[in-house]
Each structure stands twice: as C-alpha cells, then as structure tokens.
Amino acid sequence: MTNLADRPNSARGDRRREQLVETGIALLDEQGWPGVTTRAVAERAGTNPGLIHYHFGGLPGLHAAIFRRATDLVVNPLVEEFLGADDERAALAALADLLPRTAGEGPTRLAAELIVGATRDPALGAVLRDELRQARERIADRLGRSHPDWPPARSIGITTLVVAAIDGLMLHYMIDGELPVAEVLAVAQDMLPGEDG
C-alpha cells in the first residue's frame, strides 16, 4: 500500500479530497454508514472510484476522514457555544436555543451516525473518544478558570455530566421533537451554584 503521508499535496488534490469528504458527509447524513460506499461517493462526486483509493488508501481511510469531519461538525459548535458564553447559565440558555434548531438534521443526525460508527469500528471509536476527551478538557479548563476554588476533579466531573446530558438530549430530541428541552435545561440551571459563586 502506498504511504499516503509521503504523497505530495497539490491544491487540486486538496480540493478533490475535500470534495470526497463533503460528499461522504452528505451521504452519511442522508443514508447513514451503509450509504457511504466507494461507488456512491464517487458517483455523487462525479469522479472515478479509484481516486478514493488514491487519496485515502481505500474506503476505510475515507470513512476515517468523514468521521473526523463529522465529529468537528457535531462537537465543536456545542463546545464553542459553551466556551463563548459569559457563564454556565448563559451557556445553558444558548444550548436551549441551539438544540431545537439542529435536531433531526445535520449535527444531530451526524451525532447518531458517529455513535453507530464508533461502536462498530474500533478505529473510529478511538477518534470519537479522543475528540470528546479534548472537548471535555476544554470545558473543564474553562470551569476551572471560572471557579478557581473548585478542585480539578469537580470541574471534570461536572463537565462529563453536562456533556453526557447534552448528548442524551440531542438523541432524545431527534426521536421526540416535543421533548421539553427548555424545562430540562432550566432544571440544570437551578442545579448550578448561586449567582455569586
């Protein structure tokens, strides 16, 4: 097998790789992992199936690239929303607004497919695990700066609980669009420390 890392990059090659990954993301969102085949991606992208082997070493390499991009699309907006908020209450309020807008499409559907892919393929599972760990570390670091009196274990524990709850809310909302998201997040706000810390 050709060592893909040794292959020279060109602007044209980068654009083609990007096109194939974006096409794979669209198919993943529409049809799930079974729809992301070499033939389907090449046909939708209007290219030769051999380019998938050339650029990614085959379908597993393309799946890994799609998985990484989908993880960025799902995880990063939520993390950035939290990190950009003035405090935890503002972050939860932003999430209450963000979640209903994304449910059933784009990030929420991709989140479900990421979990499916991660449970079926250990290599994809490792990518998701690492991305989620990085997200939790960034949020825990923010909590630690906001609450310097908290021990690190508290920031990590709260972050893990919040991230898991958001994941669960996304998946539940995808199935039940009438889930009382605002009420759930209001309860979460009530559990936060008082306004003065």
Buried (B, 14 or more C-beta within 10 A) or exposed (E): EEEEEEEEEEEEBEEBBEBBBBBBBBBBBEEBBEBBBBEBBBEBBEBEBEBBBBBBBEBEBBBBBBBBBBBEBBBBBBBEBBEEBEEBBBBBBBBBEBBEEBBEEBBBBBBBBBBBBBEEBEEBBEBBEEBBEEBBEBBBBBBBEEBEEBEEEBBBBBBBEBBEBBBEBBBBBBEEEEBEBBEBBEEBBEEEEEEEE
